Amino acid sequence: MTDPGPGGDPSAESAAEELHRLRRIVAKLEEAAAKPQATEEALRQSEERFRLLYENAPLGYQSLDEHGYLIEVNQAWLDLLGYTREEATGRWFGDFLSPSQIGLLRQRFPRFKQVGAIHGVEFEMVRKDRTRIIVSINGRIGLDEEGHFRQTHCVLHDITRRKRAERQREELLEQLEAKNTELEQFAYTVSHDLRSPLVTINGYLALLENDLNQDEVADATKQIATKHIATVTGATEKMERLLEGLLALSRIGRTAGDPTDVSLSESVDDALALVAGPIAERGVEVAVAADLPTVHGDRLRLREVMQNLVENAVKYMGDQPHPRIEIGVRSDGDEPVCFVRDNGIGIAPEYRDQVFGVFRQLDNRNDGTGIGLALVRRIIEVHGGRVWIESEGPGKGATFCFTVGGKGGQHIARKR
């Protein structure tokens, strides 16, 4: 038998070692036993947080089973439809739709389950108080561990106000289009019908002038009558130009040619040829940029734009001793802007918006009709663009700017 040494007790030492070992085992067991409890507590807290977020979410939430019956809804859904939770859960989703939407639900729900997700699907729903709302639904399918359908998860957005605003906007646009058509037809009818009396007036003026040339008419009478005839003839010619302008204005947008690629350089050349007389008479220098773009539009109408802008610039040169017109293009951000700039009489800021009105002439001494710039604006608007005037004020010249095709110049095809 082994000697434990002085004062030693081998049985006591063995017992102490065993007790220490048992305590370690117990500690490990307690640690292991505590882990499931911690996991369960963390899971419970996570579920509580999810439930809190779910119930207080600002958007309606609903979950449907495979047959379309409500499994659960949140408080926002209940507030949106006006039901209690007991009244809603367990019912078929179609019970909350307007009758016209039932067929749509039967068509879309199987497709939803097959695809697994939906985005922006709209339904008209009926609230408990029988008022109707329009909702947009985004959702996905929830699957179980084996990949089989378990339930849907859908969020509802109330878009009633937006849809109502869109509907009102469409109605207003339809009314505006009808009014525009009516006004165009009225202008066409009036201008067309008034040309017949003018033809008659001009015919009788010619007869009257022929009668005055007879020998028996006194020279003094001839002189006075001829002066009056010239005045009436000038008035009828101006009226005829006005009616022609009205006819042209009424046709814009109704008789446009087929859109094609139009070189603005060629349009400018054509316009300058048509206005060559006034340009030469006034001694106007015209400078045309080499990089004018090619745009997509009506060739004839775009030539009219350039012609009217050049005529307007020549007409309002005033007493400028060195009249000059510059035709070019610049870039405002990513938008090409074409312009016709002159060094004429300019325009005060308060009149800039008025110059594009029908029959608006800031200087009545000119023999124009007041329709040319109105034609320019109408043509540019039909082409999806915009037109405006820039001027530092009277005596500082004016720059007429326009785009074709709206923001970004999507109708600008290329530059030459």
Secondary structure, 3 states (H helix, E strand, C coil): CCCCCCCCCHHHHHHHHHHHHHHHHHHHHHHHHHHHHHHHHHHHHHHHHHHHHHHCCCCEEEEECCCCEEEEECHHHHHHHCCCHHHHCCCEHHHHECHHHHHHHHHHHHHHHHHCEEEEEEEEEECCCCCEEEEEEEEEEEECCCCCEEEEEEEEEECHHHHHHHHHHHHHHHHHHHHHHHHHHHHHHHHHHHHHHHHHHHHHHHHHHHHHCCCCCCHHHHHHHHHHHHHHHHHHHHHHHHHHHHHHHHHCCCCCCCCEEEEHHHHHHHHHHHCHHHHHHHCCEEEECCCCEEEEECHHHHHHHHHHHHHHHHHCCCCCCCCEEEEEEEEECCEEEEEEEECCCCCCHHHCCHHHCCCCCCCCCCCCCCCHHHHHHHHHHHCCCCEEEECCCCCCCEEEEECCCCCCCCCEEEEC
